[in-house]
Amino acid sequence: MNAHDFLEALAVVLGVAAVTTILFQKLGQPVVLGYILAGFIVGPNVPIPLVADREIIQTLSEIGVILLMFSLGLEFSLGKLVKVGPIAGLTALLESSLMVWLGFVAGQAFGWTTVESLFVGAIIAISSTTIIAKAFDEQKVRGPIRELVFGILIVEDLIAIFLMATLTAVASGTGLSATTMMITTGKLLAFLVGLVGVGLLLVPRGVRAVRRLGRPETTLVASVGFCFAVALLAHAFGYSVALGAFIAGSLIAESGEHQEIEHLVQPVRDIFAAVFFVSVGVLIDPAVIAQNWLAVVVLSGVVMGGKILGVSLGAVLTGNGVRTSVQTGMSLAQIGEFSFIIAALGLSLGATRDFVYPVAVAVSAITTLTTPLLIKAAGPVANLVDRKMPHRLQTFVALYASWIEQLKSRPPNTTRGGRIRHLLRLLMLDAALIVLIAVGTSLAVSSLANFLAAKTGLSLTLSRDLVLVVAGVLTLPLGAGIIRVAQSLGLAIAEGALPTAAAGKLDPASTPRRAMVVTLQLGIVLLTGLPILAVTQPVIGGPFGPVFLALLLIFLSVAFWRGAADLQGHVQAGAQAIVNALLEQARGDSAPSTLVSGPAPVLAQVHLQLPGLGVPMPIQLDAASQAVGKSLAQLNLRGVTGATVLAITRGDEGVLVPTATEILRAGDVLALAGTADAIGNAKLLLEVAGLGAGSGPQAPAVG
């Protein structure tokens, strides 16, 4: 290869990429697809005389991967991770674990190898920051949904780095064994701890010192040089260059100078990132995709269905309303740049056959095209989901979000915090022991059976069955321990939002607290069970793990449904108390129309007597309100804002927990419950002129 070959390849790649991206921008499509199309055009599978040297493109794309991962690292910092908090982290963990397991099961169903199925699970687990950012900017999505989505993406990036490092170790050729897994995991942890520990001491200070020189080119050269040095160091230790580049970016981010460095690196990154996406298109083989069309269709469905379900469920369990949760799930239903990187990693390690990469690209292309459509349809779909939910579930979700908000607003409690940390350690210990026993037994079952047969004289088949039975018996108390600890942990958290009454006194919060405890228990079991399943299923196989988890979730779901039914009775009693309080206040007021929106002391008293309803907010409708004359179903108040109507007072009458067919009238006083944001959006919706279902005031809820 000479300089002219390099120049020719670069000219062909960038020239074709320029034309395709301009075309895609004109068509309103993501430019990433334009880059992939450019790669397809200059690749060897299209009869167009613009073939670029594949080896040169791959070399340049490696630089693109390094700079792309470096930029992602610059956007990440420990402070940002703390800021996104447990909501995004727990949602990302639940969704990623579900997707890894679904991808593995799909791969096994197609007859692919265990390692290939693992790579497929990792490929479909990570959503695309690039594609989502572009779609959100084009559709002007702002506010809480954007913050939650990008918080989840930050945690997903970390999960992707962990998956890449783990898959590199698994695919290293040493085979799967308990000893090998422990050694490779220990090496990975030692490498990460050593690199990050030393880096945090030296890199931020060094970056700030370079920045004080006041020369942008010096800052750029030093930063990119450090990026490539750490990438090379990671490669020398047997890990992906992408891992090293990401760590380099995150270390520089801790200096506080990451915004300027990101601005300096961006033009260089964009050029080589374009080449990277072009290299993805070069590897597209229409014949291979045609041969594996069923896998492309199935995996595309798994990505969209699994991510919408996993993210929506995780977001609801962490205290977001139905609308925000569904919109977040539908925004993340695609795969992108990390999927290409993981697929390329499997190809370079020889862990996957050639067909996996083009299948991943085809799935990414399909889900990228559907992403803007899903984001646009998210609002109507969320409204439909809310309308079709059973009434008790609608009420529960609205109140549950307010309980989580109360929990966040309460000052830290040292005693409760210590108890929660202790229970979390027990939970992780039980989960780790289950994984250790399951994986260890599966990998060593033959050796253990041979040893037992030699010592006891039993047949090899009977010895093997006996080993498996013993392993099952050992895991059962650990599984029961997870259920008990999840219940205790749920109670400790619920008491933070709904404190217990003093000893010997009536506990008015017992019903909502029980509902919250069983919901948290269900969520904790999911968050523990899905990662265990994702880790153990590739090793132990068989239906036992999924069936056991499914039965457990069904049992907890029945308990949850009963709790929601009991809560409905509590809400009914609370609605009656609210109506009585509002009517009493109205009778004592010479001008009932002076009731205004805002916290009413009389309702605050109801909150103390019947906690779990939040602090109900009275909103009075005047004749000018566009809500007058509309039913609650037409208004879709809860679907649009997340707030629920507990009661309505109308003259000397009251309507308890009104149905969707209730028609609103001028002078009605609505007692609303929900989070502060939900009630604020509801107040805006009830007061805005020109109100119509599916328009206007939905904007604040969307963000």
PEPE-V702463 format. One record per residue. N is the residue number from 1. PSI is psi in degrees with one decimal (* if undefined). Layout:
N:PSI ; N:PSI
//
This chain:
1:126.7 ; 2:179.4 ; 3:-34.2 ; 4:-36.0 ; 5:-42.6 ; 6:-46.1 ; 7:-40.7 ; 8:-45.1 ; 9:-42.9 ; 10:-40.0 ; 11:-44.5 ; 12:-47.3 ; 13:-52.7 ; 14:-33.6 ; 15:-48.6 ; 16:-39.7 ; 17:-37.2 ; 18:-43.7 ; 19:-47.1 ; 20:-37.7 ; 21:-36.4 ; 22:-42.8 ; 23:-44.5 ; 24:-34.6 ; 25:-39.6 ; 26:-34.1 ; 27:-4.8 ; 28:26.3 ; 29:157.3 ; 30:135.5 ; 31:-21.9 ; 32:-39.8 ; 33:-31.1 ; 34:-41.4 ; 35:-43.4 ; 36:-40.7 ; 37:-39.8 ; 38:-43.1 ; 39:-37.8 ; 40:-39.0 ; 41:-42.5 ; 42:0.2 ; 43:177.8 ; 44:-1.5 ; 45:7.4 ; 46:129.7 ; 47:60.9 ; 48:132.0 ; 49:54.0 ; 50:36.9 ; 51:125.8 ; 52:153.4 ; 53:116.4 ; 54:-35.4 ; 55:-40.1 ; 56:-42.8 ; 57:-41.8 ; 58:-38.2 ; 59:-45.6 ; 60:-35.7 ; 61:-29.8 ; 62:-38.7 ; 63:-39.5 ; 64:-41.7 ; 65:-45.5 ; 66:-46.6 ; 67:-34.2 ; 68:-45.7 ; 69:-33.9 ; 70:-42.0 ; 71:-39.5 ; 72:-38.4 ; 73:-37.4 ; 74:-32.0 ; 75:-12.0 ; 76:142.8 ; 77:161.1 ; 78:-35.8 ; 79:-40.5 ; 80:-37.1 ; 81:-40.8 ; 82:-37.5 ; 83:-41.0 ; 84:-25.6 ; 85:-173.3 ; 86:-25.0 ; 87:-55.2 ; 88:-39.1 ; 89:-46.8 ; 90:-38.7 ; 91:-44.1 ; 92:-39.3 ; 93:-46.0 ; 94:-48.7 ; 95:-43.5 ; 96:-39.8 ; 97:-43.6 ; 98:-44.0 ; 99:-39.3 ; 100:-44.2 ; 101:-45.4 ; 102:-41.2 ; 103:-41.3 ; 104:-45.6 ; 105:-42.0 ; 106:-43.8 ; 107:-43.1 ; 108:-37.4 ; 109:-30.5 ; 110:0.3 ; 111:17.5 ; 112:163.6 ; 113:166.1 ; 114:-45.7 ; 115:-40.5 ; 116:-41.9 ; 117:-37.3 ; 118:-44.4 ; 119:-39.7 ; 120:-42.3 ; 121:-43.5 ; 122:-37.4 ; 123:-42.4 ; 124:0.9 ; 125:-22.1 ; 126:124.6 ; 127:170.0 ; 128:113.9 ; 129:-42.6 ; 130:-48.4 ; 131:-42.5 ; 132:-43.0 ; 133:-43.0 ; 134:-45.7 ; 135:-40.4 ; 136:-40.6 ; 137:-42.1 ; 138:-36.3 ; 139:5.2 ; 140:47.0 ; 141:123.4 ; 142:-179.6 ; 143:-154.1 ; 144:-36.9 ; 145:-43.9 ; 146:-43.8 ; 147:-43.0 ; 148:-43.5 ; 149:-46.7 ; 150:-27.0 ; 151:-44.2 ; 152:-40.5 ; 153:-36.8 ; 154:-46.9 ; 155:-37.9 ; 156:-38.4 ; 157:-42.4 ; 158:-41.5 ; 159:-39.5 ; 160:-41.5 ; 161:-43.7 ; 162:-43.4 ; 163:-41.2 ; 164:-44.0 ; 165:-41.4 ; 166:-43.9 ; 167:-34.5 ; 168:-41.9 ; 169:-43.4 ; 170:-37.9 ; 171:12.7 ; 172:-7.3 ; 173:-3.3 ; 174:-8.3 ; 175:168.7 ; 176:118.6 ; 177:156.9 ; 178:-42.8 ; 179:-45.8 ; 180:-42.9 ; 181:-41.2 ; 182:-41.5 ; 183:-47.1 ; 184:-38.7 ; 185:-42.0 ; 186:-41.5 ; 187:-42.5 ; 188:-47.4 ; 189:-41.8 ; 190:-41.6 ; 191:-47.0 ; 192:-45.7 ; 193:-44.3 ; 194:-47.2 ; 195:-47.0 ; 196:-40.9 ; 197:-50.4 ; 198:-40.0 ; 199:-41.2 ; 200:-27.9 ; 201:-34.7 ; 202:-42.7 ; 203:-51.7 ; 204:-40.6 ; 205:-43.0 ; 206:-41.1 ; 207:-43.7 ; 208:-34.7 ; 209:-42.7 ; 210:-40.5 ; 211:-32.9 ; 212:-15.5 ; 213:-23.1 ; 214:18.3 ; 215:110.0 ; 216:-39.5 ; 217:-34.0 ; 218:-42.4 ; 219:-43.1 ; 220:-49.0 ; 221:-42.9 ; 222:-42.0 ; 223:-48.1 ; 224:-37.4 ; 225:-42.4 ; 226:-40.2 ; 227:-50.0 ; 228:-32.1 ; 229:-44.8 ; 230:-36.3 ; 231:-41.5 ; 232:-37.7 ; 233:-43.9 ; 234:-41.8 ; 235:-38.7 ; 236:-29.9 ; 237:2.8 ; 238:15.3 ; 239:170.8 ; 240:144.6 ; 241:-27.6 ; 242:-38.3 ; 243:-46.3 ; 244:-41.2 ; 245:-40.3 ; 246:-44.6 ; 247:-40.5 ; 248:-45.1 ; 249:-41.3 ; 250:-33.2 ; 251:-41.5 ; 252:-34.1 ; 253:-29.2 ; 254:-11.4 ; 255:-18.1 ; 256:-1.6 ; 257:15.0 ; 258:-29.7 ; 259:-44.9 ; 260:-40.6 ; 261:-40.4 ; 262:-39.8 ; 263:-39.8 ; 264:-38.0 ; 265:-24.6 ; 266:-48.7 ; 267:-41.8 ; 268:-43.7 ; 269:-43.2 ; 270:-38.4 ; 271:-51.8 ; 272:-28.3 ; 273:-37.2 ; 274:-42.8 ; 275:-37.9 ; 276:-49.0 ; 277:-31.1 ; 278:-41.5 ; 279:-29.2 ; 280:-44.7 ; 281:-30.7 ; 282:-34.1 ; 283:1.0 ; 284:124.0 ; 285:107.9 ; 286:-34.7 ; 287:-41.5 ; 288:-41.8 ; 289:-40.2 ; 290:-38.7 ; 291:-29.5 ; 292:31.4 ; 293:-34.9 ; 294:-40.2 ; 295:-39.0 ; 296:-45.6 ; 297:-46.8 ; 298:-47.3 ; 299:-33.9 ; 300:-43.3 ; 301:-39.1 ; 302:-42.0 ; 303:-50.7 ; 304:-49.0 ; 305:-45.6 ; 306:-42.5 ; 307:-40.4 ; 308:-45.3 ; 309:-49.6 ; 310:-46.9 ; 311:-42.9 ; 312:-44.6 ; 313:-44.7 ; 314:-40.3 ; 315:-39.1 ; 316:-44.6 ; 317:-25.0 ; 318:12.4 ; 319:16.0 ; 320:151.1 ; 321:173.9 ; 322:-44.8 ; 323:-51.4 ; 324:-40.5 ; 325:-46.8 ; 326:-42.4 ; 327:-39.2 ; 328:-44.4 ; 329:-42.9 ; 330:-21.9 ; 331:-27.3 ; 332:12.4 ; 333:59.8 ; 334:167.7 ; 335:160.0 ; 336:-123.9 ; 337:-41.5 ; 338:-33.8 ; 339:-40.6 ; 340:-41.0 ; 341:-43.0 ; 342:-40.5 ; 343:-41.0 ; 344:-35.3 ; 345:-45.5 ; 346:-37.8 ; 347:-43.8 ; 348:-29.7 ; 349:-6.8 ; 350:17.9 ; 351:-21.9 ; 352:153.2 ; 353:170.5 ; 354:-25.9 ; 355:-21.5 ; 356:-41.8 ; 357:-54.3 ; 358:-30.6 ; 359:-43.5 ; 360:-41.2 ; 361:-42.8 ; 362:-41.8 ; 363:-42.2 ; 364:-42.8 ; 365:-43.7 ; 366:-47.9 ; 367:-26.6 ; 368:-41.1 ; 369:-32.9 ; 370:-17.4 ; 371:-51.3 ; 372:-35.6 ; 373:-41.4 ; 374:-41.5 ; 375:-40.8 ; 376:-35.5 ; 377:-4.8 ; 378:-41.7 ; 379:-54.9 ; 380:-37.9 ; 381:-42.2 ; 382:-40.4 ; 383:-41.5 ; 384:-44.4 ; 385:-44.3 ; 386:-41.9 ; 387:-34.0 ; 388:-11.7 ; 389:144.4 ; 390:149.6 ; 391:-41.3 ; 392:-32.5 ; 393:-37.6 ; 394:-48.1 ; 395:-42.1 ; 396:-46.8 ; 397:-42.0 ; 398:-43.6 ; 399:-37.1 ; 400:-41.7 ; 401:-37.7 ; 402:-31.8 ; 403:-43.1 ; 404:-38.4 ; 405:-41.4 ; 406:-39.8 ; 407:-43.0 ; 408:-33.0 ; 409:-15.1 ; 410:144.7 ; 411:150.2 ; 412:141.0 ; 413:115.0 ; 414:-43.9 ; 415:-49.3 ; 416:-39.1 ; 417:-41.2 ; 418:-39.9 ; 419:-42.5 ; 420:-43.3 ; 421:-39.8 ; 422:-44.0 ; 423:-36.6 ; 424:-39.2 ; 425:-41.5 ; 426:-41.1 ; 427:-46.3 ; 428:-34.6 ; 429:-47.2 ; 430:-43.9 ; 431:-43.7 ; 432:-39.9 ; 433:-38.7 ; 434:-45.9 ; 435:-44.6 ; 436:-46.2 ; 437:-45.9 ; 438:-50.1 ; 439:-45.2 ; 440:-43.6 ; 441:-42.2 ; 442:-40.9 ; 443:-28.2 ; 444:12.3 ; 445:-38.1 ; 446:-45.8 ; 447:-42.9 ; 448:-39.8 ; 449:-42.2 ; 450:-42.5 ; 451:-44.8 ; 452:-40.4 ; 453:-40.5 ; 454:-34.2 ; 455:-32.2 ; 456:-15.9 ; 457:4.2 ; 458:160.1 ; 459:158.8 ; 460:-38.5 ; 461:-45.4 ; 462:-38.9 ; 463:-41.1 ; 464:-45.5 ; 465:-39.1 ; 466:-40.4 ; 467:-44.4 ; 468:-38.4 ; 469:-44.7 ; 470:-43.2 ; 471:-42.1 ; 472:-41.3 ; 473:-38.2 ; 474:-32.9 ; 475:-24.5 ; 476:-50.1 ; 477:-28.7 ; 478:-40.0 ; 479:-42.3 ; 480:-35.6 ; 481:-39.1 ; 482:-41.4 ; 483:-44.6 ; 484:-44.8 ; 485:-38.0 ; 486:-39.0 ; 487:-44.0 ; 488:-40.3 ; 489:-41.1 ; 490:-40.2 ; 491:-42.5 ; 492:-39.5 ; 493:-43.3 ; 494:-34.6 ; 495:-22.9 ; 496:-33.1 ; 497:-37.4 ; 498:82.3 ; 499:150.3 ; 500:155.4 ; 501:162.4 ; 502:154.6 ; 503:133.8 ; 504:-4.7 ; 505:156.0 ; 506:136.5 ; 507:92.6 ; 508:-14.6 ; 509:6.6 ; 510:-41.1 ; 511:-53.1 ; 512:-31.7 ; 513:-40.9 ; 514:-42.0 ; 515:-40.3 ; 516:-39.5 ; 517:-47.5 ; 518:-31.0 ; 519:-45.7 ; 520:-38.2 ; 521:-43.2 ; 522:-45.4 ; 523:-41.3 ; 524:-40.5 ; 525:-40.4 ; 526:-47.5 ; 527:-24.3 ; 528:-42.7 ; 529:-39.4 ; 530:-45.9 ; 531:-39.3 ; 532:-44.3 ; 533:-43.3 ; 534:-34.0 ; 535:-41.3 ; 536:-30.2 ; 537:-42.8 ; 538:-23.2 ; 539:-47.2 ; 540:-26.5 ; 541:-169.7 ; 542:168.7 ; 543:-1.3 ; 544:-50.0 ; 545:-53.8 ; 546:-39.4 ; 547:-43.3 ; 548:-45.4 ; 549:-40.4 ; 550:-43.9 ; 551:-40.4 ; 552:-42.2 ; 553:-35.0 ; 554:-44.3 ; 555:-46.3 ; 556:-31.8 ; 557:-36.4 ; 558:-44.0 ; 559:-38.6 ; 560:-42.6 ; 561:-39.3 ; 562:-40.6 ; 563:-39.4 ; 564:-36.8 ; 565:-43.5 ; 566:-38.1 ; 567:-34.3 ; 568:-38.5 ; 569:-39.3 ; 570:-41.3 ; 571:-40.1 ; 572:-45.0 ; 573:-40.4 ; 574:-39.4 ; 575:-39.6 ; 576:-42.9 ; 577:-38.2 ; 578:-45.9 ; 579:-45.8 ; 580:-42.0 ; 581:-43.3 ; 582:-39.5 ; 583:-39.5 ; 584:-42.0 ; 585:-40.7 ; 586:-39.1 ; 587:-30.1 ; 588:0.7 ; 589:125.3 ; 590:-24.7 ; 591:91.8 ; 592:-26.6 ; 593:-9.7 ; 594:-3.3 ; 595:125.9 ; 596:165.4 ; 597:137.6 ; 598:165.0 ; 599:125.4 ; 600:132.5 ; 601:-35.6 ; 602:-35.3 ; 603:-29.7 ; 604:-34.6 ; 605:-39.5 ; 606:-39.3 ; 607:-38.7 ; 608:-36.1 ; 609:-35.6 ; 610:75.8 ; 611:165.6 ; 612:-7.7 ; 613:11.7 ; 614:-157.6 ; 615:98.7 ; 616:138.9 ; 617:122.0 ; 618:130.9 ; 619:120.9 ; 620:132.9 ; 621:128.4 ; 622:174.3 ; 623:-24.0 ; 624:-11.3 ; 625:133.2 ; 626:-6.4 ; 627:-20.9 ; 628:132.2 ; 629:-5.4 ; 630:149.1 ; 631:162.9 ; 632:-30.9 ; 633:-43.1 ; 634:-38.5 ; 635:-36.0 ; 636:45.1 ; 637:-48.0 ; 638:-40.0 ; 639:-37.0 ; 640:-38.6 ; 641:-25.8 ; 642:-7.4 ; 643:147.1 ; 644:146.9 ; 645:114.5 ; 646:-36.7 ; 647:159.0 ; 648:131.5 ; 649:134.7 ; 650:98.5 ; 651:-122.4 ; 652:13.1 ; 653:165.0 ; 654:148.3 ; 655:117.4 ; 656:130.5 ; 657:68.5 ; 658:150.8 ; 659:173.3 ; 660:-20.0 ; 661:-2.2 ; 662:125.6 ; 663:130.3 ; 664:145.4 ; 665:160.1 ; 666:135.4 ; 667:-11.8 ; 668:140.5 ; 669:115.8 ; 670:127.0 ; 671:111.3 ; 672:146.9 ; 673:150.9 ; 674:-171.0 ; 675:167.5 ; 676:-41.5 ; 677:-41.8 ; 678:-44.4 ; 679:-37.7 ; 680:-43.7 ; 681:-37.2 ; 682:-41.7 ; 683:-43.0 ; 684:-43.0 ; 685:-40.6 ; 686:-21.9 ; 687:-19.7 ; 688:136.5 ; 689:157.6 ; 690:29.3 ; 691:139.1 ; 692:147.7 ; 693:130.1 ; 694:11.1 ; 695:-179.1 ; 696:-107.3 ; 697:-0.5 ; 698:-23.3 ; 699:-44.6 ; 700:-33.6 ; 701:-36.7 ; 702:-32.6 ; 703:*
//
